[in-house]
Amino acid sequence: MKWYVQVVKPSTYNQQSTSVLVQIDSQRYLFNCGEGTQRLGFENKMRMSKISAIFLTRVDWETMGGLPGMLLTLADTGLGDLSVCGGHNLTHALAATRHFIMRNKLGLRVNEMRDGDATAAFQDKNLQVMPVHIYPDGYAVPNLELGPNESTESQVRKLLVSRAFGVPRSDEEADKRRKQHVDQQKKGYYAEKCDGATMEALMQKLEEKDEEEASKKKRARSPDLNARPVQISDVSLPKTKPTPAALCYIAQGPDVPGKFDVKAAQTLGLKPGPLYGKLTRGESVTTPDGTVIHPSQCVGPTKAGGIFIIVDCPSPRYIDSLVSSPQFAPFLTSTEASDEGKQTQLVLVVHSLGPDVALDKRYKSWVSKFPSHVHHMLSSPEFVPDANPFQRHLRVQASMAALDPSVYVLPQGSNHPELPLSSFSDNANVSVPSSLAIFEIEPKANLDTSKVRTLLTPEEMLEQKMPAQPASNMEETTATTSSDNEAEPQSLAEASSTDMDDANGCSLQNEQSVGELIVCPIGTGSSVPGIYRNVSANIISVEGYGGIVLDCGESTVSLLKRFLGYPLRNTHNTRIAQTFPEFVSTIKLLYISHMHADHHLGAILLLREWNKLTRSGSNRSRMTIVAPARFWTWICDYSGIEDIGLERLDFVCCHDIRVSTDLTDDSGYANWDRFSNVKSKVDRLASDLGLVDIKTCSVVHCPWAYGLSLTHSSGWKLVYSGDTRPCANLVTLGRAGRKSPTILLHEATHSDDLLEDAKAKRHTTVSEAVAMALGMGAENLLMTHFSQRCLSLPRWKWANVHAVRLTRYGKLVRSPGGQVDSAESGNASAMEVVDDDDEPEEAVEEPTVQDDVDAAKKELLLELAESGSESGTASDNEEQGSLLGGLNVASAFDLSAYSPGDIARFQKNTRRLHKAMRAELKLFISEQENASDDDEGGKPKQQERPAKTKDTKPRPRKGGNAKRGGGAN
């Protein structure tokens, strides 16, 4: 039998939690699931679709921030009977996600391993895991955290978890008395097809009805579970309190059967055949002459399973509790409780440590007491280099930074640790873990680093020349366009420098001026994190006022640290003159557009960081959250698990500040009575940020989805669409106040050829986004939220732009020149896209390896064939400008910064951007087709036979990337 422990992510200053993946036969076990775990899995081809159990060393967002997204992904792959194990508050944390996760076929088994509970252990056919609780100095463990918890409050939490995630299939018969899971089809919202106008009317009624019911009754925490409403969102979670407990794990693998002695069996009169197998499995057999042969006569002794230990010590305050724990005593030499058998079984200790722990003499002394043969992986931020693990994105970013370094910011990263390993130990059995490092437990304990990849720094990536790629089959059959044959400048940065100065008279600025609008997309992908784009997040640093965050997907904090710099400033960022702590401490507004997970799972960690930076001293600032009501419920529920500064958060429901559809209404708000209830909060927010107007509107995506408009006293106006189909409400929002948007930040999830997909998922195509910008008279359009299969610059077609039509406004674009067709606006009261169909939001399948290759080939063909002046990548800028009527269009990339002048300059740099994208597409295709398919995180496997088609290369077996349902779109 072969099984091993593989490092997913070591602990660094960027992300201080360690994740490891254990594989035994076909089963996988994940220890810790912090933010970014899925994306690392995709980057390194570590298949996680067969995970059977997840273990958390702490119930806080640092170790479990990637768990909600992981559960969505695993559920949508059809996985069932998943166990999640952790400490006190685990059930509460999972129940709190009921507002945005509903996967009642997952079959989730929650094992809350409470201190003092003899049954708080995990065991299946492969692995036995025993928790060891440790606490900080001076913490008196309350009775609430000890022993089994069968309180009424616990039953409420368990009920909510079972309804949201279902019950394990093996437990279905025992759980018949539980209430059936709630049908999360949003009260019939997806039940029937309807046009877009009817769909918005349904959403409007749903929102108003929900608010009316909420105003009439207060949610109760009734102990009578059978009396509760059928909607689980109507059930409030009982209050809880944070616990500082950290869990270490002692894990033992399966016993190894003894070797079968063929000679001994033959001596006993046995011939090769099925009887050999029975003896190997521990069964006695009978020979033809009646002799009974027992396994002990020809099978060697069974070897006890190997043991590994996961240690989580968050700070030096936990060291005394750790080193005095009796559960570890058998594994230590020179102690009264030493057990030589246990010491022999132990082969690996993974140390997940917070800052300063590894430097403490007490900890060093404790580590030295383990047997000399034990290998130690020291996952500590002082010793692990803070390198950027997402090398494909870095490769693209470096190519674009060479073209325009002020817009495309190289993320901070380093390959040099703060301290050498020798400052901890000179023992050869101590190593610093890297992603993809494998420690084999069986058949022989061994550290394998052959699959560990060299991670380049941003500077090395920038200097590295793109390697020449062999011509692919498609290039041999596709004629190169004239644009490819034209001479390119010797230096992209040098060639673009003149363009930077003459775009609309805007010169390149090293830092923003007071009040200047610079939009910084941090994540520009949709649905799930991808290798090139992370999920949605945008920041705006309003110089002289404060910070704004527009949506906050998973890993936003990690990316912000690289974008701005942590702890020192990122010298590659010449636009935002702030470090990560400086920016976060000035955040005044967090806006969440809707409740899909890819737009808000990073908010908890952001709030936690903000609270740490601002909760003491003179800087006890406040932050305003503008979001759907259920986001606030989620935040309040989670605040019982760890301190996120809830008492200093002001909440404004998006529904309370909706724009009036009557543009003659002086108040500008759809419901003045509702607005008056939050007016003081809005006024304070406006004063903090220098805003003169803050409004939202309902958009067409899911219930309680909104767009946002911000108007600043310096003159700019920003409109953010969130996720939506083209809708008249957003056009109205853009026109409100008799001021056109300076920048429209609009989603463009799908290419034009996927219009039906856009309708089914309620997203916008590239051409529809252009039409929306023209319809509201925007000066600049910045497109974002691209499908993860979009590997090149988006393209729009004028015919598709011209075809977009809204019920209230008619055609948004009448003719070349971009004017709104007011003659066709009519008096219809509906506010939606006539042609939009209301289709169920199906699970979004994440591309497999072959799907990614096919998508890249398609994009490369389009890149090579690009020549039409009617497309969004036309080389004739004058004709392009004539079609757009002065609208500037740009597509956003992760970790970038765009002022209005940058968006205007984008078109001038399009040709060189295309060249960079073509190079990356060729390289990506070459990597996927020519390299062995690194299934299981780098373990080679047999390829499938080549497809029997002409000039087709062997296709690698499809990978196991996951898909996620509508809860994350």
Disulfide bonds with the S-S distance in Angstrom:
none
